[in-house]
Amino acid sequence: MTNELDILVLERELDRRPDLPATEVDLASLGDVLRDLGRELEHGRGFFLIRGLPVDRWSEERATQAFRLLGSRLGRPVSQNAAGELIGHVRDTGADFAEPTVRGYATNDRLYYHTDHSDSVGLLCLRPARAGGPSTLASAVTVHNELVRRRPDLVALLHESYAFDYRGEQPPGSTIPYYESPVYTTYGGRLSAYISQPLIDKAQRFDGVQPLSAAAEEALELMQQIAAEDGVRLDMDFAPGDIQFLSNYSVLHSRTAFEDFPEPERRRHLLRLWLRLPDSRALPERFGLGTRDTAAQGGIFPRTTADVS
C-alpha cells in the first residue's frame, strides 16, 4: 500500500518534470518498493496489488501519467493494438463479444481465464462497476498440476499448437489471419502458459485451421473449470486507486460479468498497461503472439513502430 509520502513524491515529480524519462524520475523509497515488487512478477508469486493512489482527486490525465510512470519502473510498455496504443481503456463500449474482432475488455461480459500478449499486464482502477466485475486470478502452474493429477491423458494436448485468431491485427505484410502457439510450454526449465479460449474458438472459422478434437475441447474446458474452483481461484475487488500487476506466463486472469451505472461518468473504467520485463524468462520462438524479436517485443504488432521504440 502506498503512503502519503510516496504520493507526495510522485505528485512532485509529475508536476516538476513531466517530460523526464521514467527511469530517471526520483521516486525515493517508492522506487525501491517497485523494484522489489518487479522481482515478484518473474521470480515470486507472479502478481501484486498496490492500493491508495488518490485517483478521486486526480484528473484522468494525471492518473494516466502516474500509472505509466509506475509501470515504466517495472518494465517497458508495449503496444496493445494495431494502432500502437500503450495505455488501454478497459470499459464497456456496448460491443458484442460474439463479433470476431471484438475484444472482451470492451464489453461487460464474463471473461474466460486467459493471458495477454506481453510479459506482464497491469490494471489501474479509476472507477469500479455498480455490481460485479471483480478480477480473478489462478496459478497457471497449479492448473497444470491439477490437470496432470486428474486427467494425465489430456495434458499432452495442451502442449501442442493451436490456431489463435489475430482479430485483424496480424503483422504488416502478413496475409494469414491466425497464428499458432501451444497453451503450455516447458522451456529453459520453466513452465509457461498462453491461453485465450475466444481466440482459439474464433480461429476455427478460417480455412486451413485444424478442427478441434473432442479431446482438445475437453482439455481446454477442464483448464477453465480448474482455474475457477475454490482453492485455486483468487478474487480481487478493485477499489478506485488500486493497481494490479501480474505475470502473463504464470498467472491466468479473468473477471466476472458486471452491471454498470447508467451515468457515463460513473461507469467502470480501468487503465491497462502491457509491459516487457527486463528480466523476463526465455521463451521458444513459436509461443504466444509471434517471436520476441519483433518490433512489438511482446505486444500486438503496431501498424507503425514509432510509439514502441
C-alpha positions in Angstrom: 0.0 0.0 0.0 1.3 3.4 -0.9 1.6 6.0 1.9 1.1 9.7 1.8 4.8 10.5 1.5 5.0 8.2 -1.6 2.1 10.0 -3.1 3.6 13.4 -2.4 6.9 12.4 -4.0 5.0 11.0 -7.1 2.9 14.2 -7.5 6.0 16.4 -7.0 7.8 14.6 -9.8 4.8 14.7 -12.1 4.4 18.4 -11.6 8.1 19.3 -11.8 9.5 17.1 -14.6 6.6 15.6 -16.6 8.8 15.0 -19.7 11.7 13.3 -17.9 12.2 9.6 -18.9 10.5 7.4 -16.3 13.8 5.6 -15.3 15.3 9.0 -14.3 12.5 10.2 -12.1 13.4 10.2 -8.4 10.7 8.2 -6.6 12.6 7.9 -3.3 11.5 4.9 -1.3 8.7 4.1 -3.7 11.2 3.3 -6.4 12.8 0.7 -4.1 9.4 -0.8 -3.4 8.6 -1.0 -7.1 12.0 -2.7 -7.8 11.2 -5.3 -5.2 7.7 -5.9 -6.5 9.0 -6.2 -10.0 11.1 -9.2 -9.0 7.9 -10.8 -7.6 6.4 -10.9 -11.1 9.1 -13.2 -12.6 10.7 -14.8 -9.6 7.9 -14.8 -6.9 4.2 -15.4 -6.7 3.6 -13.7 -10.1 1.3 -10.9 -9.1 0.9 -8.0 -6.6 -1.6 -5.3 -5.7 -0.9 -1.7 -4.8 -3.6 0.3 -3.1 -4.0 4.0 -2.4 -3.5 6.1 -5.5 -5.7 9.2 -5.0 -7.5 9.0 -8.3 -10.6 10.6 -6.8 -8.7 13.9 -6.6 -6.7 13.4 -9.9 -7.8 14.1 -13.4 -7.8 11.1 -15.8 -4.7 12.6 -17.4 -2.9 12.8 -14.1 -3.9 9.2 -13.2 -2.7 8.0 -16.7 0.7 9.8 -16.2 1.2 8.3 -12.7 0.2 4.8 -13.9 2.6 4.9 -16.9 5.4 6.2 -14.7 4.9 3.5 -12.1 4.6 0.8 -14.7 7.7 2.0 -16.5 9.7 1.4 -13.4 8.8 -2.3 -13.7 9.3 -2.7 -17.5 8.8 -1.2 -20.9 5.3 -0.5 -22.1 4.4 -2.3 -25.4 1.7 -1.9 -28.0 -1.8 -3.2 -27.1 -3.3 -2.9 -30.5 -2.5 -2.3 -34.2 -2.7 1.5 -33.5 0.3 1.2 -31.2 -1.5 2.4 -28.1 0.5 2.0 -24.9 -2.4 2.8 -22.5 -5.6 0.8 -22.8 -9.0 1.8 -21.5 -11.0 -1.2 -20.1 -14.6 -0.3 -20.2 -17.9 -1.5 -21.7 -18.5 0.1 -25.1 -21.6 -1.9 -25.8 -19.8 -4.1 -28.3 -20.9 -7.6 -29.0 -18.2 -10.1 -27.8 -19.5 -12.6 -30.3 -18.2 -10.5 -33.2 -14.8 -11.8 -34.4 -12.8 -8.6 -33.9 -14.3 -7.5 -30.6 -12.1 -7.8 -27.6 -13.5 -8.8 -24.2 -12.3 -5.8 -22.3 -14.7 -3.6 -24.4 -17.7 -5.5 -23.1 -19.3 -6.2 -19.7 -19.3 -10.0 -20.3 -17.6 -12.6 -18.1 -14.2 -13.3 -19.5 -12.5 -16.7 -19.8 -9.3 -17.2 -17.8 -6.7 -16.0 -20.2 -3.3 -14.4 -20.6 -2.4 -11.3 -22.5 0.2 -10.7 -25.2 3.0 -9.4 -23.0 5.3 -10.4 -20.2 3.1 -8.5 -17.7 -0.2 -6.8 -17.6 -1.2 -4.0 -15.1 -4.6 -2.5 -14.3 -5.4 0.7 -12.5 -9.0 1.1 -11.3 -10.4 4.6 -11.8 -14.0 3.5 -11.1 -15.5 0.1 -10.3 -18.8 -1.3 -11.6 -22.1 -0.8 -9.9 -22.1 -4.6 -9.3 -19.9 -7.5 -10.3 -16.6 -7.4 -12.3 -14.1 -8.5 -9.7 -10.7 -9.6 -11.0 -10.0 -13.3 -10.5 -6.6 -15.0 -10.7 -5.4 -18.5 -10.9 -1.9 -20.0 -10.9 -1.2 -21.5 -14.3 1.2 -24.0 -12.7 -1.4 -25.1 -10.2 -3.9 -25.6 -13.0 -1.3 -27.7 -15.0 -0.5 -29.8 -11.9 -4.2 -30.4 -11.3 -4.6 -31.5 -15.0 -1.7 -33.9 -14.5 -3.3 -35.3 -11.4 -6.9 -35.6 -12.7 -6.5 -36.2 -16.4 -2.9 -37.0 -17.4 -4.3 -38.3 -20.8 -5.2 -34.7 -21.7 -2.1 -32.8 -20.6 0.0 -33.5 -23.8 -2.8 -32.0 -25.9 -2.2 -28.6 -24.2 1.5 -28.7 -25.2 0.5 -29.0 -28.8 0.0 -26.0 -31.1 -3.4 -24.3 -31.5 -4.6 -21.7 -34.0 -5.4 -18.3 -32.5 -7.3 -15.6 -34.3 -5.3 -12.4 -35.0 -8.6 -10.4 -35.0 -7.4 -8.5 -38.0 -4.2 -7.3 -36.1 -1.7 -9.5 -37.9 1.8 -8.2 -38.6 2.2 -5.8 -41.5 2.6 -7.8 -44.7 1.1 -11.0 -43.3 -1.9 -12.4 -45.1 -2.5 -15.3 -42.7 -5.3 -14.3 -40.3 -4.2 -16.6 -37.5 -1.1 -17.7 -35.6 -0.2 -20.9 -33.8 1.0 -21.4 -30.2 0.9 -24.1 -27.6 -1.2 -23.4 -24.5 1.6 -24.7 -22.2 5.3 -25.0 -22.9 8.3 -26.0 -20.9 11.4 -24.1 -21.9 14.6 -23.2 -20.0 13.4 -25.4 -17.2 10.2 -23.3 -16.6 6.5 -24.0 -17.4 4.8 -21.1 -19.1 1.1 -20.6 -20.2 -0.5 -18.8 -23.1 -4.3 -19.1 -23.5 -7.3 -17.2 -25.0 -10.2 -19.5 -25.5 -12.2 -17.0 -27.6 -9.2 -16.6 -30.0 -8.9 -20.4 -30.4 -12.7 -20.7 -30.9 -12.8 -17.8 -33.4 -9.9 -19.1 -35.4 -11.9 -22.2 -36.2 -13.7 -20.2 -38.9 -10.6 -19.9 -41.1 -9.7 -22.2 -44.0 -6.6 -24.4 -43.2 -7.2 -24.5 -39.4 -7.4 -28.0 -38.0 -10.7 -28.6 -36.3 -10.5 -29.0 -32.5 -10.8 -32.6 -31.5 -13.3 -33.6 -28.8 -10.3 -34.4 -26.5 -8.8 -30.9 -27.1 -12.1 -29.2 -26.3 -12.3 -31.3 -23.1 -8.8 -30.3 -22.1 -9.4 -26.6 -22.7 -12.7 -26.7 -20.8 -11.2 -28.6 -17.9 -8.4 -26.0 -17.7 -11.1 -23.3 -17.3 -13.0 -25.3 -14.8 -10.0 -25.9 -12.6 -9.0 -22.2 -12.7 -12.4 -21.2 -11.4 -12.5 -23.6 -8.5 -12.5 -22.6 -4.8 -9.0 -23.2 -3.5 -7.4 -22.3 -6.9 -9.1 -19.1 -7.7 -8.2 -15.8 -6.0 -10.8 -13.0 -6.3 -9.9 -9.3 -6.0 -12.5 -6.5 -5.8 -10.9 -3.3 -7.2 -11.4 0.0 -5.4 -10.5 3.3 -7.0 -6.8 3.7 -6.9 -5.9 0.0 -6.9 -3.2 -1.3 -9.2 -2.8 -4.9 -10.0 0.2 -6.3 -11.9 0.7 -9.9 -12.9 2.9 -12.2 -15.0 1.2 -13.5 -18.1 3.3 -16.7 -18.1 2.5 -17.9 -14.6 -0.9 -16.3 -13.8 -4.3 -16.7 -15.6 -6.7 -13.9 -15.1 -10.4 -13.3 -15.6 -13.3 -11.2 -14.4 -17.0 -11.8 -13.8 -19.7 -10.1 -15.8 -20.7 -6.7 -14.3 -23.6 -4.3 -14.2 -22.7 -0.6 -14.8 -24.1 2.6 -13.6 -26.4 4.4 -16.0 -24.5 7.7 -15.8 -21.5 7.7 -18.2 -19.2 9.5 -15.7 -19.7 6.7 -13.1 -19.2 3.7 -15.3 -16.5 1.1 -14.7 -13.2 2.3 -16.1 -9.7 0.7 -15.7 -6.5 1.7 -17.3 -4.2 -1.0 -18.7 -0.5 -1.4 -19.4 1.3 -4.2 -21.1 4.9 -4.5 -20.1 8.1 -6.1 -21.5 10.0 -7.0 -18.3 13.8 -6.5 -18.2 14.5 -10.0 -16.7 11.7 -12.0 -18.4 12.2 -15.7 -18.9 13.5 -17.3 -22.1 10.7 -18.5 -24.4 10.6 -20.6 -27.6 10.1 -18.7 -30.8 6.7 -20.3 -31.5 5.0 -19.3 -28.3 2.4 -16.6 -27.9 2.0 -13.8 -30.4 5.0 -14.3 -32.6 8.6 -14.0 -31.7 10.2 -11.9 -29.0 12.4 -10.1 -31.6 9.6 -8.3 -33.4 9.1 -4.5 -33.2 6.3 -5.0 -30.7 8.5 -7.3 -28.5 5.6 -9.0 -26.8 2.7 -6.7 -27.6 0.4 -6.6 -30.6 2.1 -5.7 -33.8 1.5 -2.0 -34.4 1.0 -0.6 -37.9 3.8 1.8 -37.1 6.6 1.2 -34.7 7.1 4.8 -33.8 5.3 4.5 -30.4 7.0 1.4 -29.2 10.7 2.1 -29.5 
